[in-house]
Amino acid sequence: MKTTLSRRRMLISSGCGVLGLIGESAAGLALPLGEARTQKLLLDRSGAKWGSRPMFLRPYHPPYIVAYYGRREGLNSAKWSPLILRVANDPDLKVRIVEAFDDACAGCPKLEADPMGSVWGVGHTCSSAKDPAMVDLVTRTNKRILGELGLFFGAEMRLKDLVPLLQKNVPLLYEGIGGAESQADYEKGLRDLAGKYGL
């Protein structure tokens, strides 16, 4: 029988779930409700065994995947390198569009455990979730790119099929998806992925 990491099990193992809170309370470390202790959660997934699990991405992250793929030579990023390696090695990679924290977030040094959660999901927070202007930008960007690509939260498709949508509907990066400073890498990534997939 396949087992998947449930949200509850993940929260418990990160110390944010019921057992984590009980364990802290028993040790005299309980915090008042709504008060969180900062615990960095950067996950080293360099040797992860992904199997056939889709790559979970928020709507604004696929253009970043393409741009980082375009600059993959010499890339050394705890956040992006495991994902780019996965793109390079998995010819049938599927992407699932998610609303909350995703695979890029899991490798981000700004991810923190938070029993109260945040606008981006249960049990976690980050600096972007604490910045109202950033929350607004990400929300608007997600809405815009979902419309441009004709996708929705929960949509799942092969990266091979997502690349032509990005080429056609998002030829230029804008604020929230890398901007002009990432345009050259994005274009190279689109070309390289089109070549890889024979598009």
C-alpha positions as CSV (number, residue, x, y, z in Angstrom):
1,M,0.0,0.0,0.0
2,K,1.4,3.4,-0.9
3,T,1.8,5.9,1.9
4,T,1.8,9.6,1.4
5,L,2.8,12.2,3.8
6,S,-0.4,13.7,5.1
7,R,-0.5,17.3,6.1
8,R,-1.2,16.2,9.7
9,R,1.9,13.9,9.7
10,M,4.0,16.7,8.2
11,L,2.9,19.2,10.8
12,I,3.5,16.7,13.6
13,S,6.9,15.8,12.4
14,S,7.8,19.5,12.0
15,G,6.7,20.2,15.6
16,C,3.7,22.2,14.6
17,G,1.1,19.5,14.9
18,V,-0.8,18.3,17.9
19,L,1.9,15.9,19.1
20,G,4.6,18.6,18.6
21,L,2.6,21.0,20.7
22,I,1.9,18.4,23.3
23,G,5.6,17.5,23.4
24,E,6.5,21.2,23.8
25,S,3.9,21.6,26.5
26,A,5.1,18.6,28.4
27,A,8.7,20.0,28.2
28,G,7.5,23.4,29.6
29,L,8.1,25.0,26.2
30,A,4.5,25.7,25.2
31,L,3.8,29.1,23.7
32,P,0.6,31.0,24.1
33,L,-1.8,30.5,21.2
34,G,-0.9,32.7,18.3
35,E,2.7,33.1,19.4
36,A,5.2,31.2,17.3
37,R,8.8,30.4,17.8
38,T,10.8,30.7,14.7
39,Q,12.1,27.4,13.4
40,K,13.7,27.4,9.9
41,L,12.5,24.6,7.7
42,L,14.8,24.6,4.7
43,L,14.7,21.0,3.4
44,D,17.7,19.5,1.7
45,R,16.1,17.5,-1.1
46,S,19.2,17.0,-3.2
47,G,18.9,13.2,-3.0
48,A,15.1,13.0,-2.9
49,K,13.4,10.0,-4.5
50,W,10.5,11.7,-6.3
51,G,9.1,8.7,-8.1
52,S,6.1,9.6,-10.3
53,R,4.9,12.3,-7.9
54,P,4.2,15.6,-9.8
55,M,6.2,18.7,-9.1
56,F,4.0,20.9,-7.0
57,L,4.2,24.5,-8.2
58,R,2.4,27.7,-7.4
59,P,1.1,29.4,-10.6
60,Y,3.9,32.0,-10.7
61,H,6.7,29.4,-10.3
62,P,6.8,27.7,-13.8
63,P,8.4,30.8,-15.4
64,Y,11.1,30.7,-12.7
65,I,11.7,26.9,-13.4
66,V,12.2,27.8,-17.0
67,A,14.5,30.7,-16.3
68,Y,16.6,28.6,-13.8
69,Y,16.7,25.8,-16.3
70,G,18.2,28.4,-18.8
71,R,21.0,29.2,-16.3
72,R,21.4,25.6,-14.9
73,E,25.1,25.4,-15.6
74,G,26.8,26.1,-12.3
75,L,23.5,26.6,-10.5
76,N,23.9,26.0,-6.7
77,S,20.7,26.7,-5.0
78,A,19.1,24.7,-2.2
79,K,15.7,26.0,-3.4
80,W,16.0,25.6,-7.2
81,S,18.8,23.1,-7.9
82,P,16.8,19.9,-6.9
83,L,13.9,21.1,-9.1
84,I,16.0,21.9,-12.1
85,L,17.8,18.5,-11.7
86,R,14.4,16.9,-11.8
87,V,13.4,18.8,-14.9
88,A,16.7,17.6,-16.6
89,N,16.3,14.0,-15.6
90,D,12.6,13.3,-15.8
91,P,11.4,13.3,-19.5
92,D,7.7,12.8,-18.4
93,L,7.7,15.3,-15.5
94,K,4.2,16.4,-14.5
95,V,3.5,19.7,-12.8
96,R,0.5,20.2,-10.5
97,I,-0.6,23.8,-9.9
98,V,-1.1,24.4,-6.1
99,E,-2.3,27.3,-4.1
100,A,-0.2,26.9,-1.0
101,F,3.5,26.3,-0.3
102,D,5.0,24.2,-3.1
103,D,8.2,22.4,-3.9
104,A,10.1,25.6,-4.5
105,C,9.0,26.9,-1.1
106,A,10.2,23.7,0.6
107,G,13.8,24.6,-0.3
108,C,13.5,28.2,0.6
109,P,15.6,29.5,3.6
110,K,12.8,31.9,4.5
111,L,10.3,29.1,5.3
112,E,9.5,28.9,9.0
113,A,7.3,26.6,11.1
114,D,4.3,28.5,12.5
115,P,1.5,26.7,14.3
116,M,-0.9,29.4,13.2
117,G,0.1,29.1,9.6
118,S,-0.1,31.9,7.1
119,V,-1.9,33.1,4.0
120,W,0.2,30.5,2.1
121,G,-0.7,27.5,4.1
122,V,-1.1,25.6,7.4
123,G,1.8,25.2,9.7
124,H,4.2,27.5,7.9
125,T,5.0,31.1,7.2
126,C,7.7,33.1,5.4
127,S,8.7,36.7,4.9
128,S,6.5,37.0,1.8
129,A,3.4,35.9,3.8
130,K,4.2,38.7,6.4
131,D,4.4,41.4,3.7
132,P,1.0,42.7,2.6
133,A,2.4,44.2,-0.6
134,M,4.0,40.9,-1.5
135,V,0.8,38.9,-0.8
136,D,-1.0,41.3,-3.1
137,L,1.6,41.0,-5.8
138,V,1.7,37.1,-5.6
139,T,-2.1,37.0,-5.6
140,R,-2.4,39.3,-8.6
141,T,0.4,37.5,-10.4
142,N,-1.2,34.0,-9.8
143,K,-4.5,35.2,-11.1
144,R,-2.9,36.8,-14.2
145,I,-0.8,33.8,-15.1
146,L,-3.6,31.3,-14.5
147,G,-5.7,33.3,-17.0
148,E,-2.8,33.5,-19.5
149,L,-2.2,29.8,-19.4
150,G,-5.8,28.7,-19.1
151,L,-5.0,26.8,-15.9
152,F,-6.6,26.5,-12.5
153,F,-5.5,25.4,-9.0
154,G,-5.3,21.6,-9.1
155,A,-4.5,21.4,-12.8
156,E,-1.9,18.8,-13.7
157,M,0.0,18.6,-17.0
158,R,3.4,17.4,-18.3
159,L,6.1,20.1,-18.4
160,K,6.5,19.2,-22.0
161,D,2.9,20.5,-22.6
162,L,3.4,23.5,-20.4
163,V,6.4,24.8,-22.3
164,P,4.5,25.7,-25.5
165,L,1.8,27.5,-23.4
166,L,4.5,29.6,-21.8
167,Q,6.1,30.3,-25.2
168,K,2.9,31.4,-26.7
169,N,1.1,33.1,-23.8
170,V,3.9,34.4,-21.6
171,P,6.7,35.4,-24.0
172,L,7.8,38.3,-21.7
173,L,8.4,38.1,-18.0
174,Y,6.9,40.8,-15.8
175,E,7.0,41.7,-12.2
176,G,6.1,38.7,-10.0
177,I,7.5,36.1,-12.5
178,G,11.1,37.2,-12.7
179,G,10.9,40.5,-14.6
180,A,13.2,41.8,-17.3
181,E,16.4,40.8,-15.4
182,S,15.5,37.1,-15.9
183,Q,14.3,37.5,-19.5
184,A,17.4,36.2,-21.2
185,D,17.6,33.1,-19.0
186,Y,13.9,32.5,-19.5
187,E,14.3,32.6,-23.3
188,K,17.3,30.3,-23.2
189,G,15.3,27.9,-20.9
190,L,12.3,27.9,-23.3
191,R,14.7,27.1,-26.2
192,D,16.5,24.4,-24.3
193,L,13.3,22.8,-23.1
194,A,11.7,23.0,-26.6
195,G,14.9,21.2,-27.9
196,K,14.8,18.6,-25.1
197,Y,11.2,17.8,-25.8
198,G,11.4,18.0,-29.6
199,L,8.9,20.8,-29.8
